[in-house]
Amino acid sequence: MTVVPDSAAVAKAAADAVAGAIRDGLRTLAVSGGRTPRELFELLAARDLGWGRVSLLFADERAVPPTDDESNYRLVRETLLE
């Protein structure tokens, strides 16, 4: 277990772990929405990880249109994929 001081450190540790897994061959990633994942997605977007090889699954998408402010798809598209 790793203890970190705040959500920014959680996002950094998660970004390091996800990036390492992708570099090691991870091809499917389940994502959620919220504030902490937003930080994670922004950190991951800054890295050259070859996202074209990774399938994204939405673990807890809300029943809203993909353009809705509450849409996890929209969050991922705006922070990670664009």
Secondary structure, 3 states (H helix, E strand, C coil): CCCCCCHHHHHHHHHHHHHHHHHCCCCEEEECCCHHHHHHHHHHHCCCCCHHHCEEEECCCCCCCCCCCCCHHHHHHHHHHC
